[in-house]
Amino acid sequence: MGILNVTPDSFADAAHVIDSHRASADVEHAVALALQMEAAGADLLDIGGESTRPGATPVPADVELARVLPVIRAVTARVTIPVSVDTYKPQVAARAVDAGAALVNDISGLRYEPSLAHVVARTGAGLILMHTRGRSASMYAEARYDDLVGEVATELQASIDCAIAAGVSRDRLIVDPGIGFAKRAEHSYGVLARCPELGRALGRPLLLGPSRKSFLQAAVGDGPAPERDWATAAAVSTAVLVGAHIVRVHAVQELVQVVRVAEMIRRAGATG
């Protein structure tokens, strides 16, 4: 999954951030980036109009819509791979799906806006449910676990149950343990290493998003996010080896090679 941010303040990659204040030029830039990621081997694209990094300020739905809708329309008209919209707002999701998005990527796992599940059920889109606690400004205060994997699995199962109760088919659900969200570095490494347990507990495909995140600094030291691609490669390779079905990344061209090698190793191990 290639990341395409339609925000002025993404933490990780200025090259893949579209400045929505320059509308027409930036839509073309977004299309060019999308085509580039597709050509490099991306299987799907994730378009987001609100930064969700720790401490980020939420934006109103009308601002988010103004950022993402022109890009989704233009990108889906040109690429052949599915597009997801990274949002937790029901009104944004509904219009994004109408514009061509095939999935909704909800970082809150339906905790912020449970009615989002009804939008997904009505539109027939896929739904990615991520684990987090609290909002961006307070999530690290919520990073307290007595049983890390057990608690993440229980809370994600509650999100699954909420989606199904609203009419979303179970086979349209993907789960994401939320690396870096309401998790300190040791928690992020823990859910990455123990993905097989989460997969068995939840019975749904797993998405992992380690790309350029701050938990990597616990291993490699401080440095700007765009310089964390080697560290990201290690996390992505591990994610594939432990059973992730989707990895969400910035540097698609480089990490496609990492994923393909790791996948060959995983297949070799499975077949003996």
N, C-alpha and C positions, 0 to 999 in steps of 0.2 A: 504494500500500500504506500503510494507516494503522497507526500504531504504538500499541499498547496495552500498557503495561508493568505487570506485576503484581509490583512490587518496591518496597521502602521507600527505594531510593537511586538512582533514575534520575537521570542528570546533566542531562536536558534539559527536563523538563516536569512540574512538580508537578500540573498540572491533569489530566494523562493518566496518572498513576501511581496504582495501586490499592494501598492499604495492606492487605496480606493478614492483618494482625493483627485486622482488624475484618470478619470473613468475610461475614456475610449482607448488611450494608449495602454492602460494597464490591463484591460480585457484582452487586448491582443498579446500582451506580454504573458498573461495567464495561459492563453491558448498555446503559445509557443512552448512554455514550460511543460504544460500537460502533454503535448505531442512529444516533447523531448523525453519525458519520463516514460511514456508509453513505448517509445522506440527503444528505450534502454531496458525494458523488460518489466515495467510495473504491471501488475494484474488489476489494480484498481487505484483510484485517486480519492483523497480525502480533502475536501474544501471547507475551510473554516473562516468565519468572519468575526470571531471574538477570541482574544487571547485568553487561555485558561491556565497560564502559568501561575504558580503560587504568588499571591499578592496582586494579581491583575484586577483591574476595575471592570465590572460588567458593563456591557453596552446595551442600549435599548434595542428592542426588536426591530424598529424601523431602520436604525443604523445598520444592524446586522444584515437585514434584507437588502438594503441598498448596496452593501458590499458583495454579497454572495450571489444574488440572483443573476445579474448580468454575466458573471463569470460561469456559473453553472450552465446557463443557456448556451453560451458560446462554446464552452468546453465539451458539453455533451453532444453538440452538433458536429464536433470534429474528431473525437476519439471513439474507439470501439469498445473500450473497457468500461466497467461500471464506475460510477461516481457516487461517493457518499458525502453527506453534509454533516459537518461537525457542529452540532447544536443541541441544546437541551430545551429550546423554546418551541412549543407546539405550533405557533403561527409561522415561525421560520421553517420548521420541518415541512409543514403542509405545502407551503409555496415552493420550497426547494424541490420537493418530489414532483410537484406539477411542472416545474421547470426542467426536470430530467434526472434528478438524483434517484438512485436506486436503493440507497441505504441511508439510515439516520444513525449517526455516531454520537450517542449520549454519554458524556463524561460523568454524569451524575447517576447513571443506572436507574433513572426514573425517580430519584430522590427529590430533585428540584421541582420538577413538573410532572407528576404522575399522569396527567391527562395527555402527555405526549404519546403514551401507549395507544390511546384511542385513535390518534392521528395515524400512527403507523398501521394499526389494524385496518382502518378505513382505506388507506392508500395501497396497501399490499407491499409496502417497502420492507426491506430487511432492517434489523435493529441490532446495533452493537451496544451492549450494556457494560459500562465500565464501573469498577469499584472506586469509590472515594468516600470521604467523610467531610462534612462541613463545606463551606465555600472557599474560594481561592485565598481569601485573606486569613482564614482560620484553620486551614486543613492540617498544618503541622501540629497544632495544638491537639488535634484528634488522633495523632499517630501514636496510639497506645494500644498494645496488643498483648494479651496473655497467651493466645493460641493463634498465631499469625494466619496460617493457612486455613484453619478451622473457621476463624471469624470472617476472613475474606470470602470463603466459600459460602458460609451461611448468609452473608449480606448480599452476595451475588444471586444466591438462590431466591432470596426475597424479591430481587429485581425481576428474575425470570418469572416467578409466580405472579407478580403484578402485571407483567406484559401479557402472559397467557390469560389471566382473568379479564383483561381488556379486549381479548379477541385476537391477539397476535399468535400466529402459528408457531409452535416450538421450533420447527425446522427453519424458521427465519431469524433465529436468535444466535448471536455470537457474543461471547463474554471476554472481558478484558480485565485482568486483575489490577490494573491501574498503577503501573510502575511510576513512582515519583509523586503520586497523589495520596495525601494523607499517609505518607510513608517516609520514614527517614531512610538513609542509605541502606542500613542493615535490613530493613523491611523489604526494600526493593530487590536487593540481592536474594533475600529469602523467597519471595514469590517467584522470582525468575528461576531459581534452582529447583523449586518444588512444584513447578507447573504440572508434572504428571499427576500429582495428588489433586490439584484443582480440576484437571480434565476428568479424572475418574469421578470426582464428587459431583460435577455439574453436568457432564454428558453433553456438552456443547462445544463447538469449535472455539479455540482460544486465539485471541489477538493480543500481541505484546507490542508495546511502544517504548523501547529504551532509547530511541535516537537522540543523542547529544544531551541527555538529561543530566542534572546536577549530581545524581547518585554516582555517576561514573567518576567524579572527582575524588571520591573516597579511595579509589584505586590509583588514579593517575595524577592527582594533584590539581590545583586550581588552573583555570585557563578558560578562554572564551568558548562558547558552545560550538561554533563552527570548527574548532580544532579538536573536537572529540570523536572524529570519525573512526580512528583506529580503535578506540575504546568501544564505540558503538558496534564495530564489526565483531568484537569478541562477544558482546552481549547478544547480538543478533544470531551469531553462529550457535551460541548456547541455547537460545530460544528455540531454534529449529531442532537441535539435537534432543531437547527435552520435550518436544511435542507441540510447539506452537504451530498453528495453521496459517496465520497471517502475521507479518511483522510490518509495523508502520515506521517509515524511515524518511529522512530528508535526501540523503545521497543515494538515489536509486541506482544509478549506473554502477557505482562501486559495490554496493551491497547486494545487487542481484548476483554477482559472482560469489559472494560469501554465502548467500542463501543456497545457491545451486550446489556448491561443494558440500555444505553441511547436509543438505537433503540427500545427496548421494551416500554420504557416510551413514545417515540414519537408515536409509533403505537397505544398505549392505548389512547393517546390524540386524535389521528386522528379518532378513532372508537367510542370515547365517553365511 
